[in-house]
Amino acid sequence: MTEPVILSASVRRRALIGLTLTYFLSFGSMGIQLPFTALAMKHAGLGPAVIGSMWAARSLTGAFSPLVYGLIADRLGGARPLLLAALAAGVAVFTGLALFPTATSAVVLFALFGCFANPANSLVDGMILTVLGPQASRYGRFRAAGTVGFGVSAVVVSVLVERGALSPAPASLFPICAALIAGAFVVVLVVVPPVPRPMLTSFAGVSVALKNPLLGGLILAGSLLWASHAGYVSFLSPLAEAVGLPGTVGMAVAAAVVVEAFAMPLSPLLLRRVSPGTVLVACAVVGTLRWWLTPWCVTPWSFALVNGLHGISFGLFFVVIVGVIASKVPVTLRQTSQGLLSSLSLGLGGMVGGLGVGTMLEQHVDVRVIWWSMAGIAALAVVVLVPVARRLR
């Protein structure tokens, strides 16, 4: 296996500080995008089917772009130029959404986001793992900055919207998304140094490495579990409103952020005592229970507390699966493997889940049925993970 490039202490320090801040700002934008896009587009007069199509278009194009960007980054031996391009695309898309919030433009712009901007986070993941080298188990400590950024923006915007200090209109919310991504662009441009790695000299070994059945099982499970999160990720505001809890989005997100902010940094300690496979299965079980319990949560506090489990069903699951996949591929395929995880799990999984929930909402399906459908998908992830976990012990 090709040895990683040795980075100086000063380069590592600058890279970790800059990439951590990039996580904070980029996910700060996501903290507005995920909980409030449905509310913003509803304010612009669009229905659930169109909103579901927006997320499906973003997920469909995002099912390919992180893998393509990852292959190019591995071939170039560095991801920084591609990361800058992805962040610039994100700024352009949300500026466009603020100006042109029509059905057609929204679907097209979200598709463009998936194609050109979606790879940003997987590129940061790969750069962080490269900088950490043999200390890759510390990844969760840095990724937790994204969780904090997500939570701060989501809670602040939720409070401002509830108090009437900020309109939920696209022209109000999406410029904030664009500004946060622009901040991440500046940080990468000014603070983050190039993080070189051994170049992928031939694509011949790519298919062999990526056909590993263990890798396939992990990514299939990740796709199913992320699909089960579609109600929370893309439609939390309308789903909460449908059961008479319109003011609980901020509380629910805050609870998820608190749990995730602890779970991610503490994951190395957990993995010293429990095998990665067991942790992944447990996270999927927690996800199943979370969606099954959600319909019974009819008070703001119970709804917020059950959504605190997001820190386990997604947060802990994600940092563990990223580390496991990074350990199973050569360093020359690090960016490609993270791109594949993002493409299939967050891309295809998100597309299926977003379309499903959007369609059910459009057809006025009982909200309880929607949450229980998510529980069924998460249970499928458990089934896939059980045999995979045995091979990870």
C-alpha positions as CSV (number, residue, x, y, z in Angstrom):
1,M,0.0,0.0,0.0
2,T,1.3,3.5,-0.8
3,E,2.6,5.4,2.2
4,P,0.8,8.7,3.1
5,V,2.6,12.0,2.6
6,I,4.2,13.3,5.8
7,L,2.9,16.8,6.7
8,S,4.8,19.2,8.9
9,A,3.3,20.1,12.3
10,S,2.5,23.6,11.2
11,V,0.7,22.5,8.1
12,R,-1.3,20.0,10.0
13,R,-2.2,22.6,12.6
14,R,-3.4,25.1,10.0
15,A,-5.2,22.5,8.1
16,L,-7.1,21.2,11.1
17,I,-8.1,24.7,12.3
18,G,-9.2,25.7,8.8
19,L,-11.1,22.5,8.0
20,T,-12.8,22.6,11.5
21,L,-14.0,26.1,10.8
22,T,-15.1,25.0,7.3
23,Y,-17.2,22.3,8.9
24,F,-18.8,24.8,11.3
25,L,-19.7,27.3,8.5
26,S,-20.7,24.7,5.9
27,F,-22.9,22.8,8.3
28,G,-24.2,26.1,9.6
29,S,-25.7,26.6,6.2
30,M,-27.1,23.0,6.3
31,G,-28.7,23.9,9.6
32,I,-31.0,26.2,7.7
33,Q,-31.3,24.2,4.5
34,L,-32.5,20.9,6.0
35,P,-35.1,22.0,8.6
36,F,-36.4,25.1,6.8
37,T,-36.3,24.6,3.0
38,A,-39.7,23.0,3.1
39,L,-41.1,25.9,5.1
40,A,-39.5,28.5,2.8
41,M,-40.8,26.9,-0.3
42,K,-44.2,26.4,1.2
43,H,-44.1,30.2,1.9
44,A,-43.4,30.7,-1.8
45,G,-46.5,28.7,-2.7
46,L,-45.0,25.3,-3.5
47,G,-46.6,22.0,-2.4
48,P,-45.0,18.9,-0.8
49,A,-44.7,17.1,-4.2
50,V,-42.5,19.9,-5.6
51,I,-40.5,20.1,-2.4
52,G,-39.9,16.4,-2.5
53,S,-38.9,16.7,-6.2
54,M,-36.4,19.3,-5.2
55,W,-34.7,17.0,-2.6
56,A,-35.0,14.1,-5.0
57,A,-33.2,16.1,-7.8
58,R,-30.5,17.1,-5.4
59,S,-30.1,13.6,-4.2
60,L,-30.1,12.1,-7.7
61,T,-27.3,14.4,-9.0
62,G,-25.6,14.1,-5.7
63,A,-25.6,10.3,-6.1
64,F,-22.8,10.7,-8.7
65,S,-20.9,13.9,-8.0
66,P,-19.1,13.0,-4.8
67,L,-17.7,9.9,-6.4
68,V,-16.6,11.8,-9.5
69,Y,-15.0,14.6,-7.5
70,G,-13.4,11.9,-5.3
71,L,-11.8,10.2,-8.2
72,I,-10.5,13.5,-9.6
73,A,-9.1,14.5,-6.2
74,D,-7.3,11.1,-5.8
75,R,-5.9,11.5,-9.3
76,L,-4.7,15.0,-8.6
77,G,-3.3,14.1,-5.2
78,G,-5.3,16.8,-3.5
79,A,-8.8,18.1,-2.9
80,R,-8.4,21.8,-2.1
81,P,-9.2,23.2,-5.6
82,L,-12.2,21.0,-6.0
83,L,-13.4,22.0,-2.5
84,L,-13.2,25.7,-3.5
85,A,-15.2,25.0,-6.6
86,A,-17.9,23.1,-4.7
87,L,-18.3,25.9,-2.2
88,A,-18.5,28.5,-4.9
89,A,-21.2,26.5,-6.6
90,G,-23.1,26.4,-3.3
91,V,-23.1,30.2,-3.0
92,A,-24.4,30.5,-6.5
93,V,-27.2,28.1,-6.0
94,F,-28.6,29.6,-2.8
95,T,-28.3,33.1,-4.3
96,G,-30.3,31.9,-7.2
97,L,-33.0,30.3,-5.0
98,A,-33.4,33.6,-3.1
99,L,-34.0,35.4,-6.3
100,F,-36.0,32.8,-8.3
101,P,-38.1,30.6,-5.9
102,T,-40.4,29.1,-8.6
103,A,-41.1,25.4,-8.9
104,T,-39.0,24.9,-12.0
105,S,-36.1,27.0,-10.9
106,A,-36.1,25.4,-7.4
107,V,-35.9,21.9,-8.8
108,V,-33.2,22.8,-11.4
109,L,-31.1,24.7,-8.8
110,F,-31.3,21.9,-6.3
111,A,-30.2,19.5,-9.0
112,L,-27.3,21.8,-9.8
113,F,-26.4,21.9,-6.0
114,G,-26.3,18.1,-6.0
115,C,-24.1,18.1,-9.1
116,F,-21.6,20.7,-8.2
117,A,-21.8,21.7,-4.6
118,N,-22.8,18.5,-2.8
119,P,-19.3,16.9,-2.8
120,A,-18.0,19.7,-0.5
121,N,-18.5,17.8,2.8
122,S,-17.0,14.5,1.6
123,L,-14.0,16.4,0.3
124,V,-13.5,18.0,3.7
125,D,-13.9,14.5,5.3
126,G,-11.2,13.1,3.1
127,M,-8.8,16.0,3.8
128,I,-9.3,15.7,7.6
129,L,-8.6,11.9,7.4
130,T,-5.5,12.6,5.3
131,V,-4.2,15.2,7.9
132,L,-4.9,12.9,10.8
133,G,-3.2,9.9,9.1
134,P,-2.8,7.1,11.7
135,Q,-4.9,9.1,14.2
136,A,-8.0,8.9,12.0
137,S,-10.0,7.7,15.0
138,R,-10.0,11.3,16.1
139,Y,-12.1,12.3,13.1
140,G,-15.3,12.6,15.1
141,R,-13.8,15.3,17.3
142,F,-13.3,17.6,14.3
143,R,-16.5,16.6,12.6
144,A,-18.4,17.6,15.7
145,A,-17.7,21.3,14.8
146,G,-20.2,20.8,11.9
147,T,-22.8,19.5,14.4
148,V,-22.3,22.6,16.5
149,G,-22.6,24.9,13.4
150,F,-25.7,23.1,12.3
151,G,-27.3,23.4,15.7
152,V,-26.4,27.1,16.2
153,S,-27.9,28.2,12.9
154,A,-30.9,26.0,13.2
155,V,-31.8,27.1,16.7
156,V,-31.2,30.8,16.0
157,V,-33.2,30.8,12.8
158,S,-36.0,28.8,14.4
159,V,-36.3,31.3,17.3
160,L,-36.2,34.3,15.0
161,V,-38.8,32.8,12.7
162,E,-41.1,31.9,15.6
163,R,-40.8,35.4,17.1
164,G,-41.5,37.0,13.7
165,A,-38.1,38.7,13.6
166,L,-37.2,36.7,10.4
167,S,-39.5,35.8,7.6
168,P,-39.4,32.2,6.4
169,A,-39.5,33.4,2.8
170,P,-36.7,32.2,0.4
171,A,-35.5,35.8,0.0
172,S,-34.8,35.9,3.8
173,L,-33.4,32.5,4.6
174,F,-31.4,31.5,1.5
175,P,-29.1,34.6,1.5
176,I,-28.0,33.4,5.0
177,C,-27.2,30.0,3.6
178,A,-25.2,31.6,0.8
179,A,-23.3,33.8,3.2
180,L,-22.3,30.9,5.5
181,I,-21.0,28.9,2.5
182,A,-19.2,32.0,1.3
183,G,-17.5,32.2,4.7
184,A,-16.4,28.6,4.3
185,F,-14.9,29.4,0.9
186,V,-12.9,32.3,2.3
187,V,-11.6,30.1,5.1
188,V,-10.4,27.4,2.7
189,L,-8.9,30.0,0.4
190,V,-7.0,31.9,3.2
191,V,-6.4,29.4,6.0
192,V,-6.4,25.9,4.7
193,P,-3.0,24.9,3.0
194,P,-2.8,22.3,0.3
195,V,-3.0,18.8,1.8
196,P,-1.2,16.5,-0.6
197,R,-1.5,12.8,-0.7
198,P,-0.1,10.0,-2.9
199,M,-1.7,10.3,-6.4
200,L,-3.9,7.6,-7.8
201,T,-1.7,6.6,-10.8
202,S,-4.1,4.2,-12.4
203,F,-7.8,3.5,-12.3
204,A,-7.2,-0.2,-12.8
205,G,-7.5,-1.0,-9.1
206,V,-10.5,1.2,-8.4
207,S,-13.1,-1.3,-9.4
208,V,-11.4,-4.1,-7.5
209,A,-11.2,-2.1,-4.3
210,L,-14.8,-0.8,-4.5
211,K,-16.3,-4.2,-5.3
212,N,-15.3,-5.4,-1.8
213,P,-18.5,-7.0,-0.4
214,L,-17.9,-5.6,3.0
215,L,-17.7,-2.1,1.6
216,G,-20.9,-2.8,-0.4
217,G,-22.8,-3.9,2.7
218,L,-21.7,-0.9,4.7
219,I,-22.8,1.5,1.9
220,L,-26.2,-0.3,1.4
221,A,-26.9,-0.1,5.1
222,G,-25.9,3.6,5.1
223,S,-28.2,4.2,2.2
224,L,-31.2,2.6,4.0
225,L,-30.6,4.4,7.2
226,W,-30.3,7.8,5.6
227,A,-33.4,7.1,3.5
228,S,-35.2,6.5,6.8
229,H,-34.1,10.0,8.0
230,A,-35.9,11.8,5.1
231,G,-38.9,12.9,7.3
232,Y,-36.6,14.6,9.7
233,V,-34.1,16.0,7.2
234,S,-36.4,17.3,4.5
235,F,-39.9,17.6,6.1
236,L,-39.5,18.2,9.8
237,S,-41.3,21.5,9.8
238,P,-44.5,20.3,8.0
239,L,-44.6,17.0,9.8
240,A,-44.4,18.8,13.2
241,E,-47.0,21.3,12.1
242,A,-49.3,18.4,11.0
243,V,-49.5,17.1,14.6
244,G,-49.9,20.5,16.2
245,L,-46.3,21.0,17.2
246,P,-45.2,23.8,14.8
247,G,-42.9,25.5,17.4
248,T,-40.8,22.4,18.3
249,V,-38.4,22.3,15.3
250,G,-35.8,24.4,17.2
251,M,-36.1,22.2,20.3
252,A,-35.9,19.0,18.3
253,V,-32.8,20.2,16.4
254,A,-31.2,21.5,19.6
255,A,-31.7,18.1,21.3
256,A,-30.1,16.3,18.3
257,V,-27.2,18.7,18.3
258,V,-26.4,18.2,22.0
259,V,-26.4,14.4,21.7
260,E,-24.4,14.4,18.5
261,A,-21.9,16.9,19.8
262,F,-21.1,14.5,22.6
263,A,-21.3,11.3,20.6
264,M,-19.0,12.2,17.8
265,P,-15.9,13.3,19.9
266,L,-16.4,10.4,22.3
267,S,-16.6,7.8,19.6
268,P,-12.9,6.8,19.9
269,L,-13.4,5.9,23.5
270,L,-16.5,3.8,22.7
271,L,-14.6,2.0,19.9
272,R,-11.9,0.9,22.3
273,R,-14.5,-1.1,24.2
274,V,-17.0,-2.1,21.5
275,S,-16.4,-3.3,17.9
276,P,-17.4,-0.9,15.1
277,G,-19.9,-3.5,13.7
278,T,-21.7,-3.7,17.0
279,V,-21.8,0.1,17.2
280,L,-23.3,0.4,13.7
281,V,-26.0,-2.2,14.4
282,A,-26.9,-0.4,17.7
283,C,-27.2,2.9,15.9
284,A,-29.6,1.4,13.3
285,V,-31.6,-0.1,16.1
286,V,-31.8,3.3,17.8
287,G,-33.0,4.8,14.5
288,T,-35.7,2.2,14.2
289,L,-36.9,2.8,17.7
290,R,-36.7,6.6,17.1
291,W,-39.1,6.6,14.1
292,W,-41.4,4.1,15.8
293,L,-41.7,6.2,18.9
294,T,-42.1,9.6,17.1
295,P,-45.9,9.3,16.4
296,W,-46.5,8.8,20.1
297,C,-44.7,12.1,21.0
298,V,-47.6,14.6,21.3
299,T,-45.9,17.1,23.6
300,P,-43.1,19.5,22.7
301,W,-40.6,18.0,25.2
302,S,-41.3,14.4,24.2
303,F,-40.9,15.3,20.5
304,A,-37.6,17.1,21.1
305,L,-36.3,14.3,23.3
306,V,-37.0,11.5,20.8
307,N,-35.3,13.5,18.1
308,G,-32.3,13.8,20.3
309,L,-31.6,10.3,19.2
310,H,-30.5,11.7,15.9
311,G,-27.1,12.1,17.6
312,I,-26.9,8.3,17.7
313,S,-29.0,7.2,14.7
314,F,-27.1,9.5,12.3
315,G,-24.2,11.3,14.1
316,L,-22.5,8.3,15.8
317,F,-23.3,6.0,12.9
318,F,-21.7,8.4,10.4
319,V,-18.4,9.0,12.1
320,V,-18.0,5.2,12.7
321,I,-18.8,4.2,9.1
322,V,-16.5,6.9,7.7
323,G,-13.6,5.6,9.8
324,V,-14.3,1.9,9.0
325,I,-14.4,2.6,5.2
326,A,-11.2,4.7,5.4
327,S,-9.5,1.8,7.1
328,K,-10.6,-0.7,4.3
329,V,-9.2,1.1,1.3
330,P,-5.7,2.2,0.1
331,V,-4.8,5.8,0.9
332,T,-4.8,6.6,-2.8
333,L,-8.5,5.9,-2.8
334,R,-9.4,7.7,0.3
335,Q,-11.3,10.5,-1.4
336,T,-13.0,8.1,-3.8
337,S,-14.2,5.9,-1.0
338,Q,-15.7,8.8,1.0
339,G,-17.3,10.1,-2.2
340,L,-18.9,6.7,-2.8
341,L,-20.3,6.7,0.7
342,S,-21.7,10.2,0.1
343,S,-23.0,9.4,-3.4
344,L,-24.9,6.2,-2.5
345,S,-25.9,6.8,1.1
346,L,-26.7,10.5,1.2
347,G,-27.4,10.6,-2.6
348,L,-29.5,7.7,-3.6
349,G,-30.8,7.0,-0.1
350,G,-31.8,10.6,0.3
351,M,-33.5,10.6,-3.1
352,V,-35.6,7.5,-2.3
353,G,-36.6,8.8,1.2
354,G,-37.3,12.4,0.0
355,L,-39.6,11.2,-2.9
356,G,-41.4,8.8,-0.6
357,V,-42.1,11.3,2.2
358,G,-43.0,14.1,-0.2
359,T,-45.4,11.8,-2.1
360,M,-47.1,10.6,1.1
361,L,-47.5,14.2,2.3
362,E,-49.0,15.2,-1.0
363,Q,-51.5,12.3,-0.8
364,H,-52.4,13.3,2.8
365,V,-51.2,10.0,4.3
366,D,-51.5,9.8,8.0
367,V,-48.4,11.3,9.7
368,R,-48.1,8.2,11.9
369,V,-47.9,6.0,8.8
370,I,-45.1,8.2,7.4
371,W,-43.0,7.8,10.6
372,W,-43.6,4.1,10.8
373,S,-42.6,3.7,7.2
374,M,-39.3,5.3,8.2
375,A,-39.0,2.8,11.0
376,G,-39.4,0.0,8.6
377,I,-36.6,1.3,6.3
378,A,-34.3,1.7,9.3
379,A,-35.1,-1.9,10.3
380,L,-33.9,-3.1,6.9
381,A,-30.6,-1.4,7.6
382,V,-30.4,-3.5,10.8
383,V,-30.9,-6.6,8.8
384,V,-28.1,-5.7,6.4
385,L,-25.7,-4.7,9.1
386,V,-25.9,-7.8,11.2
387,P,-23.9,-10.0,8.9
388,V,-21.5,-7.1,8.1
389,A,-20.9,-6.6,11.8
390,R,-19.7,-10.2,12.2
391,R,-17.0,-9.5,9.7
392,L,-15.9,-6.3,11.5
393,R,-15.1,-8.0,14.8
